[in-house]
Amino acid sequence: MIRLWGFRYSVYTWIARMALAERGLAYDWSEVNPFDPEAENPHPFGRVPLLDHDGARIFETAAITTYLDEAFPGDSWTPDAPLSRSRVTQVIGMVDSYGYWPMVRDVFGPAVFAPATGRAPDQERIDGGLRDSLPVLDALEEIAAEGVVLNGALTRADLHLAPMVGYFAAHPPAAELLGERPCLSAWFSQIRQRPSYLDTQPGLPENSL
Ligand SMILES: N[C@@H](CCC(=O)N[C@@H](CS)C(=O)NCC(=O)O)C(=O)O
C-alpha cells in the first residue's frame, strides 16, 4: 500500500504526485500543512512530502522519485549515459539549492498564492525573487540548449523542475523571464501538456478573491 503525506499546494508534493501519476500508481492521501505548527507530521524535519510504501517511509522528494522510478515498472526516468545522469542530478540539485526559494517562496507565494488568499503581495520580496531566479533560469537554459536532458525523454529532472517552473510562471513577469529563454520555454510548453502534470496541478485556494 502506498500513502503520500503532503500539502495540496506544496510544490514538492506536486512533484511526488506527478511521479506517482507517471507510474500510474494509486495511493492514499494524508493532508498535512507543514506551516501549521500544530499539525501532526511524520516528517522528521516538519516538511512535506513523505511517502510510505508498505511501512517503508521515504522523505526528500528526490529520494521519492528515485524510489518510484526503480521500484515500479515503467520506462526508466534515469538515463544511462554518464553525462545525462550527471545532468539529472545537477538539475535536481540546482532546483533544491538555488531555485525553490526565489522561484516559489519569493515569487509564486507572495505574487500568486498570497493575493488568492486575500493577502497583499510583498512587491519587494517578489522583485528580489525575480532577480535571484535569473542565474537559475540561465543555467537551466544552458542545460536545455545542450539537449542531453530536458529533451522530451522523461527523467527525474523533468519531474523535479516542471512544478517549480509551473508555479513560477503563474506570475506574468516571471513567465516573461521564462519566455526570454527559448530552450527552457520550449521544454516547459511540452511538459506542461502531460496528463501527469495537468491532472496533479494544485490550483489555487477556492476561497480566492
Ligand atoms: N528537501 C525537501 C524539501 C521539501 C520542502 O521544503 N517542502 C516544503 C513545501 S513545498 C515544506 O514542507 N515547507 C515547510 C517549511 O518550510 O517549514 C524535499 O526534497 O522534499
The ligand as a MOL file (V3000), in Angstrom:
LIG
                    3D

  0  0  0     0  0            999 V3000
M  V30 BEGIN CTAB
M  V30 COUNTS 20 19 0 0 0
M  V30 BEGIN ATOM
M  V30 1 N 14.2370 18.8740 0.7350 0
M  V30 2 C 12.8250 18.6430 0.8670 0
M  V30 3 C 12.1100 19.9890 0.7260 0
M  V30 4 C 10.6290 19.8820 0.9770 0
M  V30 5 C 10.0160 21.2280 1.3060 0
M  V30 6 O 10.7090 22.2270 1.5760 0
M  V30 7 N 8.6890 21.2650 1.2840 0
M  V30 8 C 8.0100 22.4770 1.6570 0
M  V30 9 C 6.6410 22.5540 0.9960 0
M  V30 10 S 6.7740 22.7740 -0.7510 0
M  V30 11 C 7.7560 22.4880 3.1400 0
M  V30 12 O 7.4210 21.4720 3.7060 0
M  V30 13 N 7.9110 23.6520 3.7650 0
M  V30 14 C 7.6290 23.8100 5.1530 0
M  V30 15 C 8.6020 24.7340 5.8130 0
M  V30 16 O 9.4290 25.3430 5.1180 0
M  V30 17 O 8.5240 24.8470 7.0330 0
M  V30 18 C 12.3730 17.6590 -0.2050 0
M  V30 19 O 13.0830 17.4790 -1.1850 0
M  V30 20 O 11.3160 17.0300 -0.0420 0
M  V30 END ATOM
M  V30 BEGIN BOND
M  V30 1 1 1 2
M  V30 2 1 2 3
M  V30 3 1 2 18
M  V30 4 1 3 4
M  V30 5 1 4 5
M  V30 6 2 5 6
M  V30 7 1 5 7
M  V30 8 1 7 8
M  V30 9 1 8 9
M  V30 10 1 8 11
M  V30 11 1 9 10
M  V30 12 2 11 12
M  V30 13 1 11 13
M  V30 14 1 13 14
M  V30 15 1 14 15
M  V30 16 2 15 16
M  V30 17 1 15 17
M  V30 18 2 18 19
M  V30 19 1 18 20
M  V30 END BOND
M  V30 END CTAB
M  END
